[in-house]
Amino acid sequence: MKKIYIKFSAFFFIGFFVCLIIFTCLPANKILAATLEVPYPSLQKGTFVTVQSDLAQYLKDVFDIGIFIGFFSVFLSLIWAGVLYFLSPAIPSALAAAKDRISGAISGLLILALLYLIITTLNPYLSIFNLNKLDKIPPPEPNTKSPGVNFYQSKNCSGTADTNLSSIADVGDGLKNKINSVGIVQNPDQKIYYIAILYDNDNYWGMCQYIDPNTSCTPVKPFTASASIYQYDFYPDGDGVYLYRQSSTQISGKEDNKKGGFLKIPNWQIKNSKIVIADLRQLKFTGHSLDFNNPKACTVPEEDWICSKYDENMKCIEKQCPNLYGENLSSIQIAGDYLVILIYFSPTDTTYGTWSYCQAYPSLADVNKDGPQQIKWDAIRARGHDPNFIAIIPVAKK
């Protein structure tokens, strides 16, 4: 009896799946073209199929009716098993038949539950009776703003604003400390993408904030006095950025500075990283950025290494290559079109919020735009902290 019941259940569900697949593959116009010969019964949710019903509604009702019939069959099977169990004292064979029927009913119940779980997982709307059609996506509002960077006194980039395409050393009294949001309009058709950094002092230094170029509107605190605005370069072809331990008195002298210790951030690394952001306390003067963990690659004369371990008499017993933090960094050579920013990121700063300090290079004093021959640490320390990070951004023109 049990084998016959299981075979019948398997045959029923296999036939149900085949019919459902064939029905689903039929063209909708063929299914809905004919009028109904008999009215379909309404379901517990109060809906019923008519000539005007669409394919989704028809399939939904077939699914609901099939599930209902399946569970109702299980219910009847359990009732009949109870009757057989009740008659088992008089009919000995009824007890075994009752057990087989109960086992088969439970198996059918599990199959139905699994079927319902699979179907509603593939399409959750089958279980919540929601057949509303998708709303049409409204057409995008036409963009009447020209590509560039716009400063707004409102917090949501509303109102009028002038479009800026290059850096502004002084935003003027009309906007100083009054900018509350920044909108960036990119120009993908011509592959022109803008980046912007705000500063609370003229000439690109002080408290700062990097504006996410992937966001059309960014709220900011009203502190802006100057702004770096550049076109981002996805394919830079410069040599890279050199960081020196010694200062130089002339541009041509930077090659001699390598004898005192240097670190090169090559162009390929800047290109692959999109934007290089590195901790100055982790970088060392190892000639190449890939070797900063290799003490043998240190380009600083060994007598100038810093002590990393002392004995009980405070005598240095172990030295290491200096890092780039603080006055260890004296000069920067920008060998290509890059924007270099020294940053102090405090423990209370947020990744996308304001940063405590920035100093951008090339600066206005850098006529040749090759980088500072001597970093003015006294001016930087006026804010109370040495920069602990460096950012390098490839730009179309520095």
C-alpha positions as CSV (number, residue, x, y, z in Angstrom):
1,M,0.0,0.0,0.0
2,K,2.8,2.4,0.9
3,K,4.7,1.8,-2.3
4,I,1.5,2.3,-4.4
5,Y,0.8,5.6,-2.6
6,I,4.3,6.9,-3.0
7,K,4.3,6.0,-6.7
8,F,0.9,7.7,-7.1
9,S,2.2,10.9,-5.3
10,A,5.4,11.0,-7.4
11,F,3.3,10.5,-10.6
12,F,1.0,13.3,-9.6
13,F,3.7,15.8,-8.8
14,I,5.7,15.0,-11.9
15,G,2.6,15.4,-14.1
16,F,1.8,18.7,-12.3
17,F,5.3,20.0,-13.0
18,V,5.2,19.0,-16.7
19,C,1.8,20.6,-17.2
20,L,3.0,23.8,-15.5
21,I,6.1,24.0,-17.7
22,I,4.1,23.4,-20.9
23,F,1.6,26.0,-19.8
24,T,4.2,28.6,-18.9
25,C,6.0,28.2,-22.3
26,L,2.8,28.8,-24.3
27,P,2.5,32.3,-25.8
28,A,0.3,34.5,-23.7
29,N,-1.8,35.6,-26.6
30,K,-2.8,32.0,-27.3
31,I,-3.8,31.4,-23.7
32,L,-5.8,34.5,-23.3
33,A,-7.4,34.6,-26.8
34,A,-10.1,32.0,-26.1
35,T,-13.1,32.8,-23.9
36,L,-13.7,30.8,-20.8
37,E,-16.1,27.8,-21.3
38,V,-16.9,27.7,-17.6
39,P,-16.4,30.3,-14.8
40,Y,-13.5,29.7,-12.5
41,P,-14.2,29.6,-8.8
42,S,-13.0,32.6,-6.7
43,L,-10.2,32.0,-4.2
44,Q,-10.1,32.9,-0.6
45,K,-8.4,36.2,-1.5
46,G,-11.5,37.2,-3.4
47,T,-10.1,37.1,-7.0
48,F,-11.2,35.0,-9.9
49,V,-10.1,34.5,-13.5
50,T,-12.0,36.3,-16.3
51,V,-11.4,36.8,-20.0
52,Q,-9.6,40.0,-19.1
53,S,-7.2,38.3,-16.6
54,D,-3.6,38.5,-17.6
55,L,-1.1,35.5,-17.7
56,A,0.3,36.4,-14.3
57,Q,-3.1,36.3,-12.7
58,Y,-3.9,33.0,-14.4
59,L,-0.7,31.3,-13.2
60,K,-1.2,32.7,-9.7
61,D,-4.6,31.2,-9.4
62,V,-3.4,27.8,-10.8
63,F,-0.6,27.8,-8.2
64,D,-3.0,28.6,-5.4
65,I,-5.6,26.0,-6.4
66,G,-2.9,23.4,-6.8
67,I,-1.4,24.0,-3.4
68,F,-4.9,24.0,-1.8
69,I,-5.8,20.7,-3.5
70,G,-2.6,19.2,-2.3
71,F,-2.9,20.2,1.3
72,F,-6.6,19.2,1.3
73,S,-5.7,15.8,0.0
74,V,-3.2,15.3,2.8
75,F,-5.9,16.4,5.3
76,L,-8.4,13.8,3.9
77,S,-5.7,11.1,3.8
78,L,-5.0,11.7,7.5
79,I,-8.7,11.5,8.4
80,W,-9.0,8.2,6.5
81,A,-5.9,6.9,8.3
82,G,-7.6,7.8,11.6
83,V,-10.7,5.9,10.6
84,L,-8.6,2.8,9.7
85,Y,-6.8,3.1,13.0
86,F,-10.1,3.2,14.8
87,L,-11.3,0.0,13.0
88,S,-8.0,-1.8,13.6
89,P,-9.3,-3.8,16.6
90,A,-11.9,-5.3,14.4
91,I,-9.9,-5.5,11.2
92,P,-6.2,-6.4,12.0
93,S,-5.0,-5.4,8.5
94,A,-6.4,-1.9,9.0
95,L,-3.6,-1.0,11.4
96,A,-0.9,-1.5,8.9
97,A,-2.9,0.3,6.2
98,A,-3.4,3.2,8.6
99,K,0.4,3.4,9.3
100,D,1.2,3.3,5.6
101,R,-1.4,6.1,4.9
102,I,0.0,8.3,7.6
103,S,3.5,7.8,6.4
104,G,2.5,8.6,2.8
105,A,0.5,11.7,3.9
106,I,3.5,13.0,5.8
107,S,5.7,12.4,2.8
108,G,3.2,14.2,0.6
109,L,3.0,17.1,3.1
110,L,6.8,17.5,3.0
111,I,6.8,17.4,-0.8
112,L,4.1,20.1,-0.9
113,A,6.0,22.3,1.7
114,L,9.2,21.9,-0.3
115,L,7.4,22.8,-3.5
116,Y,5.8,25.8,-1.9
117,L,9.2,26.9,-0.5
118,I,11.0,26.6,-3.8
119,I,8.3,28.4,-5.8
120,T,7.9,31.3,-3.3
121,T,11.7,31.7,-3.1
122,L,11.9,32.0,-6.9
123,N,9.0,34.5,-6.9
124,P,8.0,35.9,-3.4
125,Y,5.0,37.6,-4.9
126,L,3.3,34.2,-5.2
127,S,3.0,34.1,-1.4
128,I,1.9,37.6,-0.6
129,F,-0.8,37.9,-3.3
130,N,0.8,41.0,-4.9
131,L,0.3,41.0,-8.6
132,N,0.5,44.7,-9.2
133,K,2.4,45.5,-12.4
134,L,5.7,47.4,-12.2
135,D,5.3,51.1,-12.3
136,K,6.9,52.7,-15.4
137,I,10.3,54.3,-14.6
138,P,9.9,58.0,-15.1
139,P,12.3,59.6,-17.6
140,P,15.3,61.2,-16.0
141,E,15.1,64.9,-15.6
142,P,17.1,66.8,-18.2
143,N,20.5,68.0,-16.8
144,T,20.7,71.6,-17.6
145,K,23.9,72.2,-15.6
146,S,27.2,72.4,-17.4
147,P,30.0,69.9,-16.5
148,G,32.1,71.2,-13.7
149,V,32.1,71.9,-9.9
150,N,29.3,74.1,-8.5
151,F,29.2,75.7,-5.0
152,Y,25.9,76.3,-3.3
153,Q,24.9,78.2,-0.2
154,S,22.0,75.7,0.2
155,K,22.4,72.3,1.8
156,N,20.9,70.3,-1.1
157,C,22.6,71.9,-4.2
158,S,19.5,73.9,-5.0
159,G,19.5,77.4,-6.4
160,T,22.0,79.0,-8.8
161,A,25.7,78.5,-8.9
162,D,28.6,79.3,-11.2
163,T,30.4,76.4,-12.8
164,N,34.1,76.1,-11.9
165,L,36.5,74.2,-14.1
166,S,39.8,75.0,-12.4
167,S,41.3,75.6,-8.9
168,I,40.2,78.7,-7.0
169,A,42.9,80.2,-4.6
170,D,40.3,82.5,-3.0
171,V,36.5,81.9,-3.4
172,G,35.8,85.5,-2.5
173,D,33.8,87.2,0.2
174,G,30.5,86.2,-1.5
175,L,31.2,82.5,-0.9
176,K,33.8,82.4,1.9
177,N,32.5,80.3,4.8
178,K,29.1,80.2,3.1
179,I,29.3,77.1,0.9
180,N,27.0,74.4,2.3
181,S,26.9,71.9,-0.5
182,V,29.0,71.0,-3.6
183,G,27.6,69.6,-6.8
184,I,29.9,67.9,-9.4
185,V,28.6,67.4,-13.0
186,Q,30.7,65.0,-14.9
187,N,31.1,64.8,-18.7
188,P,31.2,61.1,-19.6
189,D,30.6,61.7,-23.3
190,Q,34.0,63.5,-23.5
191,K,35.5,61.4,-20.7
192,I,36.0,64.4,-18.5
193,Y,35.7,63.8,-14.8
194,Y,36.3,66.4,-12.1
195,I,37.6,66.1,-8.6
196,A,37.5,68.8,-5.9
197,I,39.1,69.5,-2.5
198,L,38.0,72.3,-0.2
199,Y,40.2,74.2,2.3
200,D,39.5,76.7,5.1
201,N,42.4,78.9,4.1
202,D,43.3,80.7,0.9
203,N,45.9,79.0,-1.3
204,Y,45.0,75.4,-0.8
205,W,45.8,74.5,2.8
206,G,44.2,74.1,6.2
207,M,41.2,72.1,7.3
208,C,39.9,70.3,4.2
209,Q,37.4,67.9,2.6
210,Y,37.7,65.7,-0.4
211,I,34.4,65.8,-2.4
212,D,33.3,62.4,-3.7
213,P,33.3,62.7,-7.5
214,N,30.7,59.8,-7.7
215,T,28.1,61.9,-5.8
216,S,26.2,64.6,-7.6
217,C,25.6,66.6,-4.4
218,T,27.7,66.6,-1.2
219,P,26.7,68.6,1.9
220,V,29.7,70.3,3.6
221,K,30.4,72.4,6.6
222,P,30.6,76.2,5.7
223,F,34.3,76.6,6.1
224,T,35.6,76.9,2.4
225,A,38.1,79.7,1.5
226,S,39.8,78.0,-1.5
227,A,39.3,74.9,-3.6
228,S,41.5,72.6,-5.7
229,I,39.6,71.6,-8.9
230,Y,41.1,69.3,-11.5
231,Q,40.2,66.9,-14.2
232,Y,41.0,63.3,-13.2
233,D,43.4,61.4,-15.5
234,F,42.7,57.7,-15.8
235,Y,45.8,57.1,-18.0
236,P,48.7,59.1,-16.5
237,D,52.0,58.9,-18.3
238,G,54.4,60.7,-16.0
239,D,57.3,59.3,-14.2
240,G,55.9,59.4,-10.6
241,V,56.5,61.3,-7.4
242,Y,59.8,61.3,-5.6
243,L,60.0,61.9,-1.8
244,Y,63.4,63.1,-0.5
245,R,64.9,63.2,2.9
246,Q,67.1,66.3,2.1
247,S,66.0,69.6,0.7
248,S,67.2,71.1,-2.5
249,T,68.2,74.6,-3.6
250,Q,67.4,74.1,-7.3
251,I,65.2,71.7,-9.4
252,S,68.2,70.1,-11.1
253,G,69.7,69.3,-7.7
254,K,66.9,66.9,-6.8
255,E,68.9,64.0,-8.4
256,D,71.7,64.6,-5.9
257,N,69.2,64.4,-3.1
258,K,68.9,60.7,-3.7
259,K,72.2,60.3,-1.9
260,G,70.5,61.4,1.3
261,G,67.6,59.0,0.9
262,F,64.6,58.9,-1.3
263,L,61.4,57.0,-2.1
264,K,59.7,56.8,-5.5
265,I,56.0,56.3,-6.0
266,P,56.1,55.2,-9.7
267,N,53.5,56.1,-12.2
268,W,52.2,52.5,-12.7
269,Q,51.4,52.3,-9.0
270,I,49.5,55.6,-9.1
271,K,47.7,54.5,-12.2
272,N,46.7,51.1,-10.7
273,S,45.7,52.6,-7.4
274,K,43.5,55.3,-9.0
275,I,44.4,57.5,-5.9
276,V,47.4,56.6,-3.8
277,I,46.8,57.1,-0.1
278,A,49.7,56.0,2.1
279,D,50.7,56.3,5.8
280,L,53.9,58.3,6.1
281,R,54.8,56.4,9.3
282,Q,54.8,53.2,7.3
283,L,56.8,54.4,4.3
284,K,60.5,54.3,4.4
285,F,63.3,55.7,2.2
286,T,63.9,52.5,0.4
287,G,64.2,53.9,-3.1
288,H,61.1,52.1,-4.4
289,S,57.7,51.8,-2.7
290,L,57.7,48.0,-3.1
291,D,60.8,47.7,-0.9
292,F,59.8,49.7,2.2
293,N,59.8,46.5,4.3
294,N,63.3,45.5,3.1
295,P,66.0,47.1,5.3
296,K,68.7,46.3,2.8
297,A,67.0,48.6,0.3
298,C,67.4,51.7,2.5
299,T,68.9,54.6,0.6
300,V,69.7,56.6,3.7
301,P,73.4,56.5,4.8
302,E,73.6,54.0,7.7
303,E,75.0,56.6,10.0
304,D,71.8,58.5,9.7
305,W,69.5,55.6,10.5
306,I,67.3,56.0,13.6
307,C,67.7,53.9,16.7
308,S,64.9,51.4,17.2
309,K,66.3,49.6,20.3
310,Y,68.3,50.6,23.3
311,D,70.1,48.6,26.0
312,E,69.8,49.2,29.8
313,N,72.5,52.0,29.5
314,M,70.4,53.7,26.8
315,K,73.0,52.8,24.2
316,C,71.6,52.1,20.7
317,I,71.9,48.5,19.8
318,E,69.7,48.3,16.8
319,K,68.9,50.8,14.0
320,Q,66.4,51.0,11.2
321,C,65.8,52.9,8.0
322,P,63.9,56.2,8.7
323,N,60.3,56.6,7.8
324,L,58.8,59.6,6.1
325,Y,57.0,61.1,9.1
326,G,57.7,64.6,10.2
327,E,60.8,66.5,9.2
328,N,62.3,63.3,7.8
329,L,60.5,64.4,4.6
330,S,62.1,67.6,3.3
331,S,61.5,67.8,-0.5
332,I,59.0,66.5,-3.1
333,Q,59.6,66.2,-6.8
334,I,56.4,65.9,-8.9
335,A,57.6,64.2,-12.1
336,G,54.3,64.3,-14.1
337,D,50.8,65.6,-13.8
338,Y,49.9,64.7,-10.2
339,L,48.3,66.5,-7.3
340,V,50.1,65.7,-4.1
341,I,48.5,66.4,-0.7
342,L,50.0,66.0,2.7
343,I,47.2,65.2,5.2
344,Y,46.9,65.1,8.9
345,F,44.1,62.6,9.7
346,S,43.2,62.7,13.4
347,P,41.5,59.9,15.3
348,T,38.3,61.9,15.3
349,D,38.2,62.6,11.6
350,T,35.9,60.6,9.4
351,T,36.7,59.1,6.0
352,Y,34.3,61.2,4.1
353,G,34.0,64.1,6.4
354,T,36.4,67.0,7.0
355,W,40.1,66.3,7.7
356,S,42.1,68.2,10.2
357,Y,44.7,69.4,7.8
358,C,45.8,69.4,4.1
359,Q,48.6,71.0,2.2
360,A,48.3,70.7,-1.6
361,Y,51.2,70.7,-4.1
362,P,52.0,72.3,-6.5
363,S,51.3,75.4,-4.4
364,L,51.1,79.0,-5.7
365,A,54.7,79.5,-4.7
366,D,55.8,76.6,-7.0
367,V,56.2,78.4,-10.3
368,N,57.5,75.4,-12.2
369,K,54.9,73.1,-10.5
370,D,57.6,70.5,-9.8
371,G,57.0,70.3,-6.1
372,P,58.5,72.0,-3.0
373,Q,62.3,72.3,-2.8
374,Q,61.9,72.7,1.0
375,I,58.7,71.8,2.9
376,K,57.8,74.6,5.3
377,W,57.2,72.6,8.4
378,D,56.8,75.7,10.6
379,A,53.7,76.7,8.7
380,I,52.4,73.2,8.8
381,R,52.9,72.9,12.5
382,A,50.9,76.0,13.0
383,R,47.9,73.6,13.1
384,G,49.5,71.6,15.8
385,H,50.3,68.3,14.0
386,D,52.6,66.9,11.4
387,P,50.9,65.3,8.4
388,N,50.6,61.5,8.8
389,F,49.3,60.6,5.3
390,I,50.1,61.5,1.7
391,A,47.7,61.3,-1.2
392,I,48.7,61.3,-4.9
393,I,46.0,61.9,-7.5
394,P,46.7,61.8,-11.3
395,V,45.3,64.8,-13.1
396,A,45.0,66.0,-16.7
397,K,47.0,69.1,-16.0
398,K,48.6,70.2,-12.7
